[in-house]
Amino acid sequence: MRNQPHVKLYIPGPIEVSPETFEAMSQPMIGHRGSEFSALYEQVMPVMRELMGTARPVFLSTSSAWGVMEAAIRNLSSKRVLNCCCGAFSDKWHDVTLRCGREADRLAVEWGQPILPGDLRRTLEGGDYDLVTLVHNETSTGVLNPLADLAAVVRDFPDVMLVVDTVSSFSAVPIEMDALGIDVVLTGSQKALALPPGLAPFAVSERALERAADTPDRGYYFDFLEFEKNAANFATPSTPCISLIYGLAHQLQRIVEEGIENRYKRHEALNAMIHQWGSQRKFEHFAGEGYRSKSLTTFCNNRDLDLGAWNKILRDKYRVAINMGYGKIKGKTFRISNMGDETPESIGELIRILDQSLADLGAL
Ligand SMILES: *Cc1c(COP(=O)(O)O)cnc(C)c1O
């Protein structure tokens, strides 16, 4: 085990973290109430704002994304939540909403399908909601929901706020929080940002902060008002994962050097390479045409491969991991990530490995 190379992750999170990023994280510890930490936070703020498309401060939560997904419910809803459900993560958000003791309904579509604006409008007209949850890029199915059109629908209902999970789309495709009138955008460090897990950046609109101020029992750790108050001084409510924030500063520096637009184009091109491989090998897409993710691909196991055996060959012989389906489509689909620091060369190498391993399986 020890002398072998590590298994390189092409699962849709966590993904490969570069040695340079780990090195950037390995800096001496600093106090989180001192000027060094506030300088670090101040340094990451402008690029994070640009990636989120907001003039609001970006908050740094030391948690996984679910912490902020739950927080959005607890800070912003006291009436009724509408959870847009189109896959494992968005379905679970409904469950989490109920566990927070809130009233909630599902706007549910078949897995593999997107949430559509007409359905959202009809549902909002039919109920007395104060909050909509939406997963932008449903990582389980590989569906990229039509965010701009859905946000426009929610804006027609002035009392309804919109929370968007961009965990697996953030920094891979543009997010326009302010222009689309989104109230909360949240993400996580272990997906397209190519950092280890543990940091969940998010931003909250001003009107959502006002709503939070009137919402009882927000708790402390995820209280949006605490984040707002502290961020004004480039600080966090409690001791943050400082090492990860060093890593974030490093990754943002790389993003600036590459150019944000170039980064989006790179992800699109890498995604297209995977799609092309899939069609050559006669794999069908699980996600509907026109609504496919740019940061990962979910293929159907329409060739009835032994996914367990394939997985084992990939891991043991080639030291790479893809994912063999998540939730109720485990075994029926497989997923390949093209997030993070990947290049045409590294995805080209992955494609060679996929073909060699299919040959090993007798399935090329
Ligand atoms: C990975 C993922 C999550 C969960 O993130 P955690 O870091 O495990 O909390 C939520 N939503 C989406 C869309 C994801 O891809």
The ligand as an ORCA input file, in Angstrom:
! r2SCAN-3c Opt
* xyz 0 1
  C     -21.202     17.441     -2.045
  C     -22.484     18.178     -2.080
  C     -23.150     18.553     -0.907
  C     -22.715     18.107      0.451
  O     -21.615     18.739      0.871
  P     -20.983     18.389      2.292
  O     -19.679     19.035      2.132
  O     -20.938     16.891      2.416
  O     -21.832     18.992      3.307
  C     -24.304     19.297     -1.010
  N     -24.800     19.640     -2.190
  C     -24.213     19.297     -3.345
  C     -24.820     19.714     -4.630
  C     -23.038     18.561     -3.309
  O     -22.446     18.210     -4.459
*
